[in-house]
């Protein structure tokens, strides 16, 4: 996505939310843990905030 945007003279971005409580060293030992999503209110809030940031960025970029 970023490469294609750059080649066409466009801008691209990404907003990511990490939804795990596992320490990185534990994930390094057991990679399958990255597929176990947390269902806590804090995790949901983080995902919701990431979506809102992405939407706000899209609106801001559209007005440039």
C-alpha positions as CSV (number, residue, x, y, z in Angstrom):
1,X,0.0,0.0,0.0
2,X,2.7,2.5,0.9
3,X,4.8,1.7,-2.1
4,X,1.9,2.0,-4.5
5,X,0.9,5.3,-2.9
6,X,4.4,6.7,-3.2
7,X,4.7,5.6,-6.8
8,X,1.5,7.4,-7.6
9,X,2.4,10.5,-5.7
10,X,-0.2,9.8,-3.0
11,X,0.1,9.6,0.8
12,X,-0.8,6.5,2.8
13,X,-0.8,5.7,6.5
14,X,-1.6,3.1,9.0
15,X,-3.0,3.1,12.5
16,X,-2.5,-0.1,14.5
17,X,-3.8,-1.3,17.9
18,X,-2.0,-4.0,19.8
19,X,-4.5,-6.3,21.5
20,X,-2.4,-8.6,23.8
21,X,-1.2,-8.5,27.3
22,X,1.5,-11.1,26.8
23,X,5.1,-9.9,27.2
24,X,7.2,-9.9,24.0
25,X,9.6,-12.5,25.4
26,X,6.6,-14.9,26.0
27,X,5.4,-14.3,22.4
28,X,8.9,-15.1,21.1
29,X,8.7,-18.5,22.9
30,X,5.1,-19.2,21.9
31,X,4.2,-17.3,18.7
32,X,0.6,-18.6,18.6
33,X,-0.2,-16.3,21.5
34,X,-0.5,-13.4,19.1
35,X,-3.7,-14.9,17.9
36,X,-5.3,-14.9,21.3
37,X,-7.1,-11.6,21.5
38,X,-8.0,-9.9,24.8
39,X,-11.6,-9.2,25.4
40,X,-11.2,-6.6,28.1
41,X,-12.8,-3.2,28.2
42,X,-9.4,-1.6,27.9
43,X,-8.6,-3.7,24.7
44,X,-12.0,-2.7,23.2
45,X,-11.3,1.0,24.0
46,X,-7.9,0.8,22.4
47,X,-9.3,-0.7,19.2
48,X,-12.1,1.9,19.2
49,X,-9.6,4.7,19.6
50,X,-7.4,3.4,16.8
51,X,-10.5,3.4,14.5
52,X,-11.4,6.9,15.5
53,X,-7.8,8.1,14.9
54,X,-7.8,6.6,11.4
55,X,-11.2,8.2,10.6
56,X,-10.0,11.6,11.9
57,X,-6.9,11.3,9.8
58,X,-8.8,10.4,6.7
59,X,-11.1,13.5,7.2
60,X,-8.0,15.7,7.8
61,X,-6.2,14.5,4.7
62,X,-9.3,14.9,2.5
63,X,-9.4,18.6,3.4
64,X,-5.8,19.2,2.3
